[in-house]
């Protein structure tokens, strides 16, 4: 593979044919859903995440975001599509690149999961089932955990983000910050959101708000989460990244005159697993 980031190996476009995974395990039953794994210095965990994803999708795309620890090497023998950013471009650009690759290969939906093993790929069937039930929605694997199970600072930041993004989007969201999701693939063609390096962790918040303009809402399904490696330095920079999210939220809200109707709707209690009607179907 070249340093410019050409895909490793040759993979056919996605089709409707089931196949066995790289370990000879269960055949893929969700043809059309590509998995995108952004990874930056995740050598310790990427292989287990990629192997888990291969058990559930025939197309797994790993995007190495300029890693310096040999992250790409640990999956070099797996049947994944490998893209490499020559330098670190940030999570937004990395996710966007992976999604565009999935689109070019005919994916109908894009599942995203971080390479740090915080989420368990074995729970992908939960998200895929929700996607089948409501293919026009964003499905989010929500970390519906008690405060004692999550680092306190992260919990508080997530709760504030849930409130602000729910206000701007116009509906209550159980977990707006989880990166374990399934998106309708065409959202990455329609959405007008920043995905450059400065967007960083903002993309996953902004795309929820942008999708709401098209009548595309998010449905949350509960998943487990593991904060098992406290020695790993988080790529999230609290001051800078929170400031960027706040700035994006302020711009979105001001553009809609503070969206007071959206605020009222976001304060209404809804079941966490409620799936909104598909746009235009009335059901």
N, C-alpha and C positions, 0 to 999 in steps of 0.2 A: 504494500500500500504506500502511496506517495505521501509526502508531508503535506500536500495540498488538501488531503482529506478525501481521496477517492475511496469508494466502498471497497472493503476487503472481500475478495472472492466474487462469485457471480450468484445472485439469487434471483429466481423468477418472480414476476409480479404475483401478488396475492390472488388466489383463486378459491374455488369452493371445495377443494379436495382435502380430506382429512389426512394427517400424517402423524407419524410417531415422533416423539421428541428426541433430543440428542442422546438421552440415556436409554432409549428403547422403551419409554414409558407410555402413558396414556396418549392416545391420538388427540390432536387438536380438534375441538368441536366448535370453535368460534372463528371460523375462517372470516376474514375481512377485518379483524381487529389487530392492528399492529401494536407492538409494545415499543415504546421509546424510553431508553434509560440514559439520562444525563449523568455524567460521571466526571468528577474532578478530584484527583488524588484519592481514589477509592480502591486501591489495590487489595486491601484486606477483605473487602466485602463484595466487590463487583461480580466475581465468578458465581457465588451462590445466588445472587439476585438474577443473573443472566440464565443460569441453569433452571431456576424456578420459573422464569418467564417462558422459556422454551417448552416447558411442559404444558403451556396453555395457549401459545400463539405460534403460528408458522412463520411469522416475520417479527424478529426482535432486532431493533436498531439501537446500537450503543453509540453515544456521542461522547467522545473523550475530549473534554474541554481544556486542552492544553496541559494535561497532567504532567507532572515531573517525577512521579514515583513508579512508572512502568505500569500504570493502570491498564492500558490496552493489552499488554502482554498476557495478562491472566485469562483472557477470553480468546486468544488468538487461534486456538484449536476448536472453538465452538462455531456452529453454523449461524452466526449472527452477521448482520451488516454493520461494519465498523466505520464510523466517520470520525475524523480527528480535526479539531481546531488547532491550527499551528500555534496559537497563543490563547491564553485564557480570555474568553469572550463573555463569561457570565451565564447564569442559568437561563435567562430569557432567550438569548441568542441560540443557546445550545438546544433548548426545547424546540424552538421554532425551526431550527435546521432539521432536527429529527422528524418533526411533523411534516415538513415539506418533502422529505425523503419518503415518508410513509404514503403521502398523497401521490407522489410520482409512481409508486408501486401499486396503486389501486386500492389502498386501504379505505374502508368505509368508516372506520372509527380508530381513534388513537388512544391507547392506554399509556399513561405516564407513571413511572415509578422511579424513585431516586435510587442511586447505586450504593447507598450507605447502609442498606439492610434494615432501616428503621421500619419499613413495611414488609410484610411477608407475601411473596408472590403466590403462595398457596391460597391466598384469599382473593385472587383475581376472579375466580368463578362468581363470587358474590357481586362484584362490580359488573361482570359481563351479563349476569342474569338481569340486573337492574337496567342495563343498556338495552337488552332485548325487549324488556317491558316498555321502555320509553326511549327509543333510539334518538329522539330529537332533543334529549336533555343531556346536560353535563352530569356525570355520575362522580361523586366525590366519596372516597373512603374516609369517613369521619372518625376522628380519634375521640370517641365519646367516653372519656376516662375521668375518674375522680381527680381532684386537684393533687392528691397525694401521689399519684402515679406519673405526674408530669412535672418537670422543672418549673418552679413557681413563676419565674420571670417570663418563661415561654408561654405558660398558661395565661397570664394576664395580658400579654401582648396579643395572643390569639383571640381572646375574648373581645378586646378593643377592636381588632381587625374585623371580627365577625359582625360587630355592631355597625361599624362604618361602611363596610362593603354591603351588608344587608340593606342599610339605608339607601345607598346609591343605586343598588340593583332593584330595590323595591319589594324584597321578601326576606324572611328570616332564613339564615344559613347556619347550620350546626357547626360546620368547620370550613372556613373559607381559605385556610392556609395549608391544608393537606395537599401534598404533591402526588398522591396516589389517586388517579382519576381516569375516567374514560370520556373522551370528547367526541362528538360527531365530527368526522374528519373535515367536512366542508366549513366548519367554524374557522379553521385556519386559512381559508380562502376569503371569508366574508369579514372577519374581525379586523377592525382598524385599531390596532394597539401597538405600542412601542415594543420592539424586541431587539434593541441594540444593547450594548454593554451597560449603559446607564439604567436600562430598564431592570436588569438584574432580577430581584425577587418580586418586582412589581407586576410582571406579566400575569402570574397566576391569580392575582387579585383583580387586575383590570379586565381580564378576559371574561370574568363572571359578570361584571358590570356591562361590558360591551355586548355580551350575548343576550342580556336582558332586553336590549333595544330591539332584538329580533324576536322576542317572545321565547327565547331559549333560557330555561331556568335550570338550576342545579338540584339534584336529588342526592341526599346523603345516606349512605349505608354504613353501619358501624363496622369498624375493623380494629384489630389490635395494633399496637405500636410498641417498639422496643427502643428505649434510650439506654442501650447496653454498653456504650463505649464512651464514657465520660472523658477519656484522654484525647479523643478525636476533636480537633478544633473545628467548630462550626464555621461554615462558609457564610452564614448569615451575620451581617454586621449590624447590630441593633440600632445604633445611632443613625448611620447613613441609610440603611435600607428602610427603617421605619419612617424616616423623614421623607424618603422618596414615595412610599406608599401614601403617607398623609398628603403630600403635595398632589399626587394623582387624584386622591379622593376629593380634595378641595376643588380641584379644577373640574372634575366631573359634576360635583354637586352645584357649584356656581353656574356651570353651563346650563343647569336645569332649574335655576332659581331656588336652590337648596332642596328641591324634590320633597316637599313636605308630605305629599300623599305617599311617596315611597317610604318615608320614615314611619308613618302610621301603619302601613302594611307590614313593615319589617318588625314591628312590635307585637303583631298578632302571633299568638302561639299556634304553631303547626307541628304535627307529628314529624319527627326527624326523618322518617322513611317515606313521607308523602311524595308521590310522583305527580308533578303538575301535568295538565293536558299537553299533548303535542301541539305545536303551533298550527292553527288552521284546521284541526281535526274536531275540536269541540268535545273530545273525550279524555 
